[in-house]
Amino acid sequence: MAYLFLKAGLIVLDASQNGSGGDYGYMAFAFFAGLNVDKFVGKIEDVGMAIFGIEKSRTARSGDNSDQK
């Protein structure tokens, strides 16, 4: 995982610029998204609700109810 962060430029060990990050940034983002898919989708739905006014899915609503108990 550290290799992906270094290649994507998310962790910098020197001051020189290297423009060849490629798809490594997407891989690192996908790794973090996959760690906790439920919370990630919930946050994406929160953004959608704030921007577009859409309602949350049934799964997200049931997850909100279980957090309150």
C-alpha positions as CSV (number, residue, x, y, z in Angstrom):
1,M,0.0,0.0,0.0
2,A,2.8,2.4,0.7
3,Y,4.2,1.8,-2.8
4,L,0.8,3.0,-4.3
5,F,0.9,6.1,-2.1
6,L,4.5,6.9,-3.2
7,K,3.8,6.3,-6.9
8,A,0.6,8.3,-6.8
9,G,2.4,11.2,-5.1
10,L,0.2,11.1,-2.0
11,I,3.3,10.7,0.1
12,V,6.3,12.8,-1.0
13,L,9.8,12.0,0.0
14,D,11.7,14.6,-2.1
15,A,11.0,18.0,-3.6
16,S,11.2,17.1,-7.3
17,Q,8.0,16.8,-9.3
18,N,7.2,13.6,-11.1
19,G,4.2,13.8,-13.4
20,S,3.9,10.0,-13.9
21,G,1.4,9.2,-11.1
22,G,-1.0,7.5,-13.5
23,D,-3.7,5.3,-12.1
24,Y,-2.1,4.8,-8.7
25,G,-4.1,7.6,-7.2
26,Y,-7.3,5.9,-8.3
27,M,-6.0,2.6,-6.8
28,A,-5.3,4.3,-3.4
29,F,-8.7,6.0,-3.5
30,A,-10.4,2.6,-4.3
31,F,-8.5,1.0,-1.4
32,F,-9.8,3.5,1.1
33,A,-13.3,3.2,-0.4
34,G,-13.2,-0.6,-0.1
35,L,-12.2,-0.5,3.6
36,N,-15.6,0.6,4.7
37,V,-18.0,0.6,1.8
38,D,-21.1,1.3,3.9
39,K,-19.8,4.6,5.3
40,F,-18.3,5.5,1.9
41,V,-21.7,5.1,0.1
42,G,-23.4,6.9,3.0
43,K,-21.1,9.9,2.6
44,I,-21.6,9.9,-1.2
45,E,-25.4,9.9,-0.6
46,D,-25.0,12.8,1.8
47,V,-23.3,14.8,-0.9
48,G,-26.0,13.9,-3.4
49,M,-28.7,14.9,-0.9
50,A,-27.0,18.2,-0.3
51,I,-26.3,19.0,-3.9
52,F,-29.2,17.5,-5.8
53,G,-31.8,17.0,-3.0
54,I,-32.2,13.3,-3.6
55,E,-33.4,11.0,-0.8
56,K,-31.1,8.4,0.8
57,S,-31.5,4.7,-0.2
58,R,-33.3,2.2,2.0
59,T,-30.0,0.8,3.0
60,A,-28.6,4.1,4.2
61,R,-31.8,5.0,6.0
62,S,-31.8,1.6,7.9
63,G,-28.2,2.2,8.8
64,D,-29.0,5.6,10.2
65,N,-31.7,4.1,12.4
66,S,-29.4,1.5,13.8
67,D,-26.8,4.1,14.7
68,Q,-29.3,6.0,16.8
69,K,-30.3,3.1,18.9
